[in-house]
């Protein structure tokens, strides 16, 4: 597969994801009418609505994980083809994450009581952030990638009392003590 075809396929997958999310009734951009590069922790209503927020490190870590898993199982395939698989995985998650079932699950199992899902803009950029993590892992030594992932997890934990690890735990098998701690108790 040529580089040009890989790029066009990747862009097509991202565009298709946006179309599916719009068809699902997701809002294109934040209801506030603004597009922000960064949403600080204090702007809870803007979380998952703009280009980046405190959940962005989780998507970067997805990319790092996808790179290493795909390298382990498909190392004979070119990195561009593995990146397309990573896009497909992240796009599938973005569509699933914004389904009523997962949105309701977040509301009942986590402190995200008012969570309404991501804007299409945020979902598209979550895929792009994942690609940034994938590219980073492809170019850096494993120890640097692991160290950065740990720093991201600890920073998000400190600032918003949430991160990829807790997100997975609370989605799969909620722990009441974690929910109480996340709520500031």
N, C-alpha and C positions, 0 to 999 in steps of 0.2 A: 504494500500500500504506500503510495507516494505521500510525501509530507503535505503537499497541497490537499490531497484527498483526506488525510487525517485531520487537518485544520478545518476543512469544510464540513466533515462529518461531525466533529466536535461542536462547531458552531450550530450545526443543524440540530444536534441532540439538545443543546441548551435552549435553542429557539422552540423546539417541540415541547420541552418541559414548560416553558413560559406559556405556550398556547394551552397546554393541558391544565395548568394551574388557573389560567383565566377562565377556561371552560368549567372548572370546578367552582367558580365564583370567588376566587381569591382577588383581593384588591390589587391593582397594578402598583400603586405606591401608597405610602402612609396616608391614612385618612386626614392627617393634618395638612396635606397638600404640599408638603416640603419634601425635598430629597436631601438627606444629610449624609456626609461621609462617615461620621461616627456618632453613635448614640451613647451617651454616658450612662453609667449605672443608675443615676438619679432619674433618668427619663424612662420609667418603667413602661409607659404606654407606647414609647417609640421603639422599644426592644423588638427585634425581628421585623422591623418595618423599613429600615434604611440599608445603606451599603455595608456598614460594619457596626458591630456591637460587642458586648462581652461574650457572646456565643460564637463569634467569628473564630477564636482560637480552636474551638471544638472542630470546626470544619477544616481548618488547616491540619489538625491532627488526623482527621479522617483521611486526608490526602497522603499524609506520611504513612499511615497504616496500610492504605490501599497500595501505595508504592511497594512496600516491603512484602506484603502478602502476594501481590501479583508478580513480583520479582521471584519469589520462592516457587510459585506454581507455573509461571509462564516466562521464565527468564530467557528462553530462546526467541521469544517474540520481541519485536522492536518496542522501545519505550513508548513511542507514539500510539501504538496499538493498545498497550497496557493503559495508557492515559485515557483512551476512549472507553475502555471497560470501567475505569474509575469514574468517568463522567456518567456513564450509564448507572453505576451503583449509587452515586450521590444524587442523581436526578430521580431515581426510584425512591430514595429516602425522602427527598423534598416533596414529592407527590404524596407519599405515604404519610409523612409528618403533617401534612396539611389536610388530611382526610378527617372527616368528623370523628371517626373512631379514635384516632391518636390525639386530636385536640381535646376531646372529652377525657381521654386517659390522662393527659397532662393536668387538666383541671382537677380531676379527682385524686390523683396520686402524688401530685407535687404542690408546691406553693404557688404555682401559676394559675391561680383561681380565675383571673380575668383574661387568660390567654385566648386569643381568637385566631391564631395562626399567623403565618408569615405573609408579607406582601410579596408579589411576584418579583419585584426588584430585589428584595432581600434573598429570596430563594435562588435567583439567578446569580447573585453575588456569592451566596454560599457555595455554589458549584465552582465559581471562579476562585474563591479562597481555598477550596479543596485542591484545585489544580496548583495553586501556589505551594501548598504543603507537599503535593506530589513532586513538583519540580525541585523543591528544596531537598527532599529526601533523596532524589535521584542524583543530586550533585554533592551532597555533604556526607561526611563519615557517619556511620550509624550512631556513634556516641554523641555527636553534635545534635542529630535529629532527636534522639531520646532525651537529651538534656533540655532542648527547646520545648519539647512536648511536656516535660515535667514542669518547667517554668510557666508555660501557658496554663496548665492545670492548677498550679498553686496560686497564680495571680488571679485567675477567675474565682477560685475558691475564696480567696481573701476579700476580693472586691464585691462579688455578688452572691457568695455562699452557694455557688453552683459551678459545675464544670462537666466535661464529657463523662467522666467516671460516675459522678452522682446522677447525672441525667439518665444513664443506662440503668443504674441500680433502681432508681425511682420509677422508671418506665416499666421495667420487667418485674421487679419484686419490691414494692415500696416498703421503706422502713420508717415507722412512725417517728422514731427518735431523730432521724435525719430531717424529716419534714418539719418537726418542731424546731430544730436547730436552724434550718434554713429560714424559718419565719422569724428568727431572732430570739427564740426562747432558750 
